[in-house]
Amino acid sequence: MPPLENIQSELKSAIASGELGEALRLFTQRVAPSSAVLNQIILQLRRFHTIEKEYKAGLVLPAERNTECSQIAHAVLAMIDALAETDVANTAGESPERPAFGLPVAAYSPLQTLLANLRIDWKNTPISDLHLVNCNRIAEFRMLKRTLRDRSAGGEEFQFYFINACPMQRPESFAERVILEIIHSLDDEDAEAVLIRRKPNGNRIKIEELPFDFMGLEQSKKKFARYFADRFGFHERIEPIEDFLRACVHKMRDYRYVGFVFSIDANTDWEPFFPDYLQWMMDTFSGIHEEGPIYLFFFPVLARNLHETPSPTLQEVAQAICHLGEAKNAVSSVISPLPPVVKEEVQDWFVEFGEADASKIDDLILLTLQREKSAALRIGRFLQQGKVDMYDVEALQAEVYRYAQH
C-alpha cells in the first residue's frame, strides 16, 4: 500500500490543479469500499455534478458556481486530512481479478459499499446470467416480444431481427437478452430443446461475426454454407447451396427453438453486397415449409454514434438495413437506432429486487460512470438528460451480479 501521506499528497495535488471532478473520481478509487468516507465523497460528487449541470444550463452565475466548487474543495481537503490508514484501499500485492462476462473489473469496488446499503435481501434474491443484460428498453423490447409472439402464432418458422445501434448501446446484449428471456420462460425440459451456441464455461450466449467473404456475394454464400456444415456436423455434398441449407434445417426438426446471433460491424466490415447477401438468407430460409422449430436470427449492426451524430456512411448502412424490413410481406423486423437507457428503467430494475429509492440508484450510476476518465461527456448526459449508455449499465449489472454471488 502506498504510504498514507503519499495518497493524501496525490489527492491534494489533484485538487490544486483545478480539476475538482477528476480529484473526486480519484478519491473514490483510493478509498476502501468499507470506509465510511466513501459515502461522504459520493455526496460531494453529487453536489459537484449538480452545480456543473446548473452552470452549463445557465441557471447559476459563474461566481455562484465558483463559490460552490470552493466549498466542495474545502470539504474534500478536510476529508483528506482526516484519512486514516484503515480508510485507504489496499490493492498492492493482490493478484488481478479475472474479468467476468467479458467486462473489466477492478480489484476492489466502492460500489459494493452502496450495494450493501440497499434494501435488498441479497441472500434470497435470485440473480442469474439474465440480469447481466436485462435492463429494459421498454418500448423496443415490448415491440420485439409482440412481433415474435405474433409471428410464431402465425406459423412463421424463420424470423429475422436487425438491431442498429452504437456499440455503446450493446445491441448484441439486447439480442442475447431476448434469447435468455425465452429460455428462462420455459420449463427445464423445454429449455433443453433450445439450440444456441454458448460461451465456454458459462450460460452466456455466444455472439458470432457474420460469416462472409470480402470477395463477394457468391463466395459469401459458400462461406455461410460451410458455417452451417461445421456447426451442425452436416457434410453431405448437396447442391445448390440453397438445397444444402434446407437439408441442414431438416436435421434440426426435433428442437423447439434454434437461435443465431450474427454481429455486423458497420464501422469496419460493411460491404456493398451485404444487403443482397442478407436478403438471400431471408429468401432462402423463408422458402422452407416443414414442421420444425422456430429459427431466430438476430443481427446486431454496430454503427458508431448512430443515436447521435453518425457519419454519412454509417447512416447509409442503417438505412440499407431498415429497407430490409420495409418490403411487403417482409420476414424481418428492424430496431433503429437502439437508444441509450433512461435512468428510470435502471431504477425499475432495482425495484424488482426491493430497492425503490431513486436517489440511491442515481448514486450507483454516477459512481459507475466515475470508473473511467473518459466518461465526462457521459456523466454530463446522465445529469442533464437522465440517460446512460448500456455499456455503463452492464458494468453496474456485473457489479450487482458479483456482489450477489458472495
C-alpha positions as CSV (number, residue, x, y, z in Angstrom):
1,M,0.0,0.0,0.0
2,P,1.4,3.4,-0.8
3,P,2.0,5.4,2.4
4,L,-1.0,7.4,3.6
5,E,1.0,10.6,3.2
6,N,1.6,9.9,-0.5
7,I,-2.1,9.3,-1.2
8,Q,-3.0,12.5,0.7
9,S,-0.4,14.4,-1.3
10,E,-1.7,12.9,-4.6
11,L,-5.3,13.9,-3.8
12,K,-4.4,17.4,-2.7
13,S,-2.3,17.9,-5.9
14,A,-5.4,16.8,-8.0
15,I,-7.5,19.5,-6.3
16,A,-4.8,22.1,-6.6
17,S,-4.6,21.5,-10.3
18,G,-8.2,22.8,-10.6
19,E,-9.7,19.5,-11.8
20,L,-12.1,19.0,-9.0
21,G,-14.1,16.4,-10.8
22,E,-11.0,14.3,-11.6
23,A,-9.9,14.7,-7.9
24,L,-13.2,13.3,-6.7
25,R,-13.0,10.4,-9.2
26,L,-9.5,9.6,-8.0
27,F,-10.7,9.9,-4.3
28,T,-13.3,7.2,-4.9
29,Q,-10.5,4.9,-6.2
30,R,-8.2,5.5,-3.3
31,V,-10.7,4.9,-0.5
32,A,-11.5,1.4,0.7
33,P,-15.1,0.2,-0.1
34,S,-15.7,-0.4,3.6
35,S,-14.7,3.1,4.7
36,A,-17.4,5.4,5.9
37,V,-15.6,8.2,4.0
38,L,-16.9,6.8,0.7
39,N,-20.4,7.9,1.3
40,Q,-19.2,11.4,2.1
41,I,-17.2,11.5,-1.2
42,I,-20.3,10.4,-3.1
43,L,-22.3,13.2,-1.5
44,Q,-19.7,15.8,-2.6
45,L,-19.5,14.1,-6.0
46,R,-23.3,14.5,-6.5
47,R,-23.0,18.1,-5.3
48,F,-20.3,18.9,-7.8
49,H,-22.1,17.4,-10.8
50,T,-25.3,19.2,-9.8
51,I,-23.6,22.6,-9.8
52,E,-21.9,21.8,-13.1
53,K,-25.2,20.8,-14.6
54,E,-26.9,24.0,-13.4
55,Y,-24.0,26.2,-14.6
56,K,-23.9,24.7,-18.1
57,A,-27.7,25.2,-18.3
58,G,-27.3,28.9,-17.4
59,L,-29.2,28.5,-14.1
60,V,-26.3,29.9,-11.9
61,L,-23.8,32.6,-12.4
62,P,-20.0,31.9,-12.6
63,A,-19.5,33.4,-9.2
64,E,-22.1,31.1,-7.7
65,R,-20.5,28.1,-9.3
66,N,-17.0,29.1,-8.1
67,T,-18.3,29.6,-4.6
68,E,-19.9,26.1,-4.6
69,C,-16.9,24.4,-6.0
70,S,-14.6,26.2,-3.5
71,Q,-16.9,24.9,-0.6
72,I,-16.7,21.4,-2.1
73,A,-12.9,21.6,-2.4
74,H,-12.6,22.7,1.2
75,A,-14.8,19.9,2.4
76,V,-12.8,17.3,0.4
77,L,-9.5,18.7,1.7
78,A,-10.8,18.3,5.3
79,M,-11.7,14.6,4.4
80,I,-8.3,14.0,3.0
81,D,-6.6,15.4,6.1
82,A,-8.8,13.2,8.3
83,L,-8.0,10.0,6.4
84,A,-6.7,7.1,8.4
85,E,-4.8,4.0,7.2
86,T,-7.9,1.9,7.5
87,D,-9.7,4.2,5.1
88,V,-7.3,3.6,2.2
89,A,-7.8,0.8,-0.3
90,N,-5.2,-1.9,-0.3
91,T,-4.5,-3.0,-3.8
92,A,-0.8,-3.7,-3.7
93,G,0.2,-7.4,-3.8
94,E,-3.2,-8.6,-4.9
95,S,-3.5,-10.7,-7.9
96,P,-5.7,-9.0,-10.5
97,E,-9.2,-10.3,-10.6
98,R,-10.2,-12.4,-13.6
99,P,-12.6,-10.5,-15.9
100,A,-16.1,-11.7,-15.6
101,F,-18.5,-11.9,-18.5
102,G,-16.1,-10.1,-20.8
103,L,-16.2,-6.9,-18.7
104,P,-13.2,-5.4,-16.9
105,V,-13.4,-5.5,-13.2
106,A,-11.5,-3.7,-10.5
107,A,-9.6,-5.4,-7.7
108,Y,-11.9,-3.6,-5.3
109,S,-15.2,-1.9,-5.8
110,P,-16.5,1.1,-4.0
111,L,-19.9,0.3,-5.4
112,Q,-20.1,-2.7,-3.1
113,T,-20.5,-0.3,-0.1
114,L,-23.5,1.3,-1.8
115,L,-25.0,-2.1,-2.8
116,A,-24.7,-3.2,0.9
117,N,-26.9,-0.3,2.0
118,L,-29.7,-1.1,-0.4
119,R,-33.0,-2.6,0.9
120,I,-32.3,-5.9,-0.9
121,D,-32.3,-9.3,0.6
122,W,-29.2,-10.4,-1.3
123,K,-29.2,-14.0,0.1
124,N,-32.7,-14.7,-1.0
125,T,-32.9,-12.7,-4.2
126,P,-32.3,-14.9,-7.3
127,I,-29.9,-13.1,-9.7
128,S,-28.9,-15.0,-12.8
129,D,-27.0,-14.5,-16.0
130,L,-30.1,-12.9,-17.4
131,H,-29.6,-10.0,-15.0
132,L,-26.4,-9.1,-16.8
133,V,-28.2,-7.9,-19.8
134,N,-31.9,-7.3,-19.0
135,C,-32.2,-3.6,-18.1
136,N,-35.2,-2.7,-20.1
137,R,-35.5,-0.6,-23.2
138,I,-39.3,-0.9,-22.5
139,A,-40.7,0.2,-25.9
140,E,-38.2,-1.7,-28.0
141,F,-38.3,-4.9,-26.0
142,R,-42.1,-4.9,-26.0
143,M,-42.2,-4.3,-29.7
144,L,-39.8,-7.2,-30.4
145,K,-41.7,-9.6,-28.0
146,R,-45.0,-8.7,-29.6
147,T,-43.6,-9.3,-33.1
148,L,-42.0,-12.6,-32.1
149,R,-45.2,-13.8,-30.4
150,D,-47.4,-12.8,-33.4
151,R,-45.1,-14.3,-36.0
152,S,-44.8,-17.6,-34.0
153,A,-48.5,-17.8,-33.6
154,G,-48.9,-17.2,-37.4
155,G,-46.6,-20.1,-38.2
156,E,-43.5,-18.2,-39.3
157,E,-40.7,-20.6,-38.6
158,F,-37.9,-18.3,-39.7
159,Q,-37.7,-14.9,-38.2
160,F,-35.1,-12.2,-38.7
161,Y,-34.4,-9.3,-36.3
162,F,-31.9,-6.5,-37.1
163,I,-30.8,-4.1,-34.3
164,N,-28.9,-1.0,-35.5
165,A,-27.0,0.7,-32.7
166,C,-23.9,2.3,-31.5
167,P,-21.6,-0.2,-29.8
168,M,-22.0,1.7,-26.6
169,Q,-25.7,0.6,-26.6
170,R,-24.7,-3.0,-26.7
171,P,-27.1,-4.3,-29.4
172,E,-25.6,-7.8,-29.1
173,S,-26.7,-7.9,-25.4
174,F,-30.2,-6.8,-26.4
175,A,-30.3,-9.9,-28.7
176,E,-28.9,-12.1,-26.0
177,R,-31.5,-10.8,-23.6
178,V,-34.3,-11.9,-25.9
179,I,-33.0,-15.4,-26.2
180,L,-32.3,-15.7,-22.4
181,E,-35.8,-14.4,-21.7
182,I,-37.2,-17.2,-23.9
183,I,-35.1,-19.8,-22.2
184,H,-36.0,-18.6,-18.7
185,S,-39.7,-18.7,-19.6
186,L,-39.5,-22.4,-20.4
187,D,-39.5,-25.4,-18.0
188,D,-36.3,-27.4,-17.8
189,E,-37.3,-30.0,-20.4
190,D,-38.4,-27.4,-23.0
191,A,-35.3,-25.3,-22.2
192,E,-33.2,-28.2,-23.3
193,A,-34.9,-28.0,-26.7
194,V,-33.4,-24.6,-27.4
195,L,-30.3,-24.9,-29.6
196,I,-28.0,-21.9,-29.3
197,R,-24.2,-21.5,-29.0
198,R,-22.9,-20.6,-25.6
199,K,-19.7,-19.1,-24.5
200,P,-17.2,-21.5,-22.9
201,N,-17.6,-22.2,-19.2
202,G,-20.9,-20.4,-18.8
203,N,-24.5,-19.8,-19.9
204,R,-23.9,-16.6,-21.8
205,I,-24.9,-16.6,-25.4
206,K,-22.0,-16.6,-27.9
207,I,-22.1,-13.7,-30.3
208,E,-20.6,-14.6,-33.7
209,E,-19.4,-12.5,-36.6
210,L,-21.5,-12.7,-39.7
211,P,-19.8,-15.3,-42.0
212,F,-18.8,-13.5,-45.2
213,D,-16.1,-13.4,-47.8
214,F,-14.9,-10.0,-48.9
215,M,-14.6,-11.3,-52.5
216,G,-18.3,-11.0,-53.0
217,L,-21.8,-12.4,-52.7
218,E,-21.3,-15.9,-54.2
219,Q,-18.2,-16.6,-52.1
220,S,-20.1,-15.4,-49.0
221,K,-22.9,-17.8,-49.7
222,K,-20.4,-20.7,-49.8
223,K,-18.9,-19.5,-46.5
224,F,-22.3,-19.3,-44.9
225,A,-22.9,-22.9,-46.0
226,R,-19.6,-24.0,-44.5
227,Y,-20.6,-22.4,-41.3
228,F,-23.8,-24.5,-41.2
229,A,-21.9,-27.6,-42.1
230,D,-19.4,-27.1,-39.2
231,R,-22.0,-26.0,-36.7
232,F,-24.4,-28.8,-37.3
233,G,-22.0,-31.5,-38.3
234,F,-23.6,-31.9,-41.7
235,H,-21.1,-32.5,-44.5
236,E,-23.1,-34.2,-47.3
237,R,-22.4,-32.7,-50.8
238,I,-25.7,-31.2,-51.9
239,E,-26.1,-28.5,-54.5
240,P,-27.1,-25.9,-55.0
241,I,-26.3,-24.2,-51.7
242,E,-30.0,-23.4,-51.0
243,D,-30.8,-27.2,-51.1
244,F,-27.9,-27.9,-48.8
245,L,-29.2,-25.4,-46.2
246,R,-32.7,-26.9,-46.4
247,A,-31.2,-30.3,-45.7
248,C,-29.4,-28.8,-42.6
249,V,-32.7,-27.4,-41.4
250,H,-34.3,-30.8,-41.7
251,K,-31.8,-32.2,-39.2
252,M,-32.9,-29.7,-36.6
253,R,-36.6,-30.7,-36.6
254,D,-36.6,-32.1,-33.0
255,Y,-35.7,-28.8,-31.4
256,R,-38.2,-26.1,-30.3
257,Y,-36.0,-23.1,-31.0
258,V,-32.8,-22.6,-32.9
259,G,-31.0,-19.3,-32.4
260,F,-28.3,-17.4,-34.1
261,V,-26.7,-14.0,-33.2
262,F,-24.5,-12.7,-36.0
263,S,-22.9,-9.3,-35.4
264,I,-22.1,-6.9,-38.2
265,D,-19.5,-4.2,-37.5
266,A,-20.6,-1.5,-39.9
267,N,-17.6,0.6,-38.8
268,T,-15.0,-1.8,-40.3
269,D,-16.6,-4.8,-42.1
270,W,-19.5,-3.5,-44.1
271,E,-19.5,-4.5,-47.8
272,P,-21.8,-3.1,-50.6
273,F,-23.2,-6.6,-51.3
274,F,-24.4,-7.1,-47.7
275,P,-28.0,-6.1,-48.3
276,D,-28.2,-8.6,-51.2
277,Y,-26.5,-11.2,-49.0
278,L,-28.9,-10.7,-46.1
279,Q,-31.9,-10.7,-48.4
280,W,-30.7,-14.0,-49.9
281,M,-30.6,-15.6,-46.4
282,M,-34.1,-14.4,-45.7
283,D,-35.4,-15.6,-49.1
284,T,-33.7,-19.0,-48.8
285,F,-35.0,-19.8,-45.3
286,S,-38.5,-18.3,-45.6
287,G,-39.0,-20.6,-48.6
288,I,-38.7,-23.6,-46.4
289,H,-42.0,-25.0,-45.3
290,E,-41.9,-28.0,-42.9
291,E,-42.8,-28.8,-39.3
292,G,-40.0,-27.9,-37.0
293,P,-38.5,-25.4,-34.6
294,I,-38.7,-21.7,-34.7
295,Y,-35.5,-20.2,-36.1
296,L,-34.5,-16.9,-34.7
297,F,-31.8,-14.9,-36.5
298,F,-30.5,-11.8,-34.7
299,F,-28.2,-9.3,-36.4
300,P,-26.8,-6.6,-34.2
301,V,-25.4,-4.0,-36.5
302,L,-22.7,-1.9,-34.9
303,A,-22.6,1.7,-36.1
304,R,-20.7,4.3,-34.0
305,N,-22.7,7.2,-32.6
306,L,-25.8,6.0,-34.6
307,H,-28.2,7.5,-31.9
308,E,-26.4,10.9,-32.0
309,T,-24.3,12.1,-35.0
310,P,-23.3,9.1,-37.2
311,S,-21.2,9.6,-40.3
312,P,-23.0,9.7,-43.6
313,T,-21.6,6.3,-44.5
314,L,-23.0,4.7,-41.3
315,Q,-26.3,6.5,-41.9
316,E,-26.4,4.8,-45.3
317,V,-25.7,1.4,-43.7
318,A,-28.6,1.9,-41.2
319,Q,-30.9,2.9,-44.0
320,A,-30.0,-0.2,-46.0
321,I,-30.8,-2.4,-43.0
322,C,-34.1,-0.6,-42.4
323,H,-35.1,-1.3,-46.1
324,L,-34.8,-5.0,-45.4
325,G,-37.8,-4.7,-43.1
326,E,-39.9,-2.4,-45.3
327,A,-40.8,-4.8,-48.1
328,K,-44.3,-6.2,-48.4
329,N,-44.6,-9.5,-46.5
330,A,-41.1,-8.9,-45.0
331,V,-39.9,-11.6,-42.7
332,S,-37.7,-9.2,-40.8
333,S,-38.1,-6.5,-38.2
334,V,-35.7,-3.7,-37.5
335,I,-34.9,-1.6,-34.4
336,S,-33.0,1.5,-35.5
337,P,-31.4,3.1,-33.6
338,L,-31.4,1.3,-30.2
339,P,-31.3,4.3,-27.8
340,P,-29.5,4.8,-24.5
341,V,-31.2,3.6,-21.3
342,V,-33.2,6.2,-19.4
343,K,-32.4,6.2,-15.7
344,E,-36.0,5.4,-14.7
345,E,-35.5,2.0,-16.3
346,V,-32.4,1.3,-14.2
347,Q,-34.4,2.4,-11.2
348,D,-37.2,0.0,-12.1
349,W,-34.6,-2.8,-12.5
350,F,-33.7,-2.3,-8.8
351,V,-37.3,-2.0,-7.7
352,E,-37.8,-5.6,-8.8
353,F,-35.2,-6.6,-6.2
354,G,-36.8,-4.5,-3.5
355,E,-35.0,-1.1,-3.6
356,A,-37.2,1.8,-4.6
357,D,-35.1,4.8,-3.5
358,A,-34.3,6.5,-6.8
359,S,-31.6,8.7,-5.3
360,K,-29.6,5.6,-4.3
361,I,-29.8,4.2,-7.8
362,D,-28.6,7.5,-9.2
363,D,-25.6,7.4,-6.9
364,L,-24.8,3.9,-8.2
365,I,-25.0,5.0,-11.8
366,L,-22.9,8.1,-11.1
367,L,-20.2,6.1,-9.3
368,T,-20.2,3.5,-12.1
369,L,-19.6,6.3,-14.6
370,Q,-16.7,7.7,-12.5
371,R,-14.7,4.5,-13.1
372,E,-13.3,5.8,-16.4
373,K,-11.5,9.1,-17.0
374,S,-13.1,9.3,-20.5
375,A,-16.6,9.4,-19.1
376,A,-17.0,13.1,-18.6
377,L,-19.4,13.5,-21.5
378,R,-21.4,10.5,-20.4
379,I,-21.7,11.9,-16.9
380,G,-22.9,15.2,-18.3
381,R,-25.6,13.5,-20.4
382,F,-26.7,11.4,-17.4
383,L,-27.1,14.6,-15.2
384,Q,-28.7,16.7,-17.9
385,Q,-30.8,14.2,-19.8
386,G,-31.2,11.2,-17.4
387,K,-29.8,8.8,-19.9
388,V,-26.9,6.3,-19.6
389,D,-25.2,4.0,-22.2
390,M,-25.9,0.3,-21.9
391,Y,-22.2,-0.1,-21.8
392,D,-22.2,1.5,-18.3
393,V,-25.4,-0.1,-17.2
394,E,-23.9,-3.5,-17.9
395,A,-20.9,-2.6,-15.8
396,L,-23.3,-1.8,-12.9
397,Q,-25.2,-5.0,-13.5
398,A,-22.0,-7.0,-13.5
399,E,-21.1,-5.5,-10.1
400,V,-24.6,-6.4,-8.8
401,Y,-24.2,-10.0,-10.1
402,R,-20.7,-10.3,-8.4
403,Y,-22.0,-8.9,-5.1
404,A,-25.0,-11.2,-5.1
405,Q,-22.7,-14.2,-5.5
406,H,-20.8,-13.5,-2.3
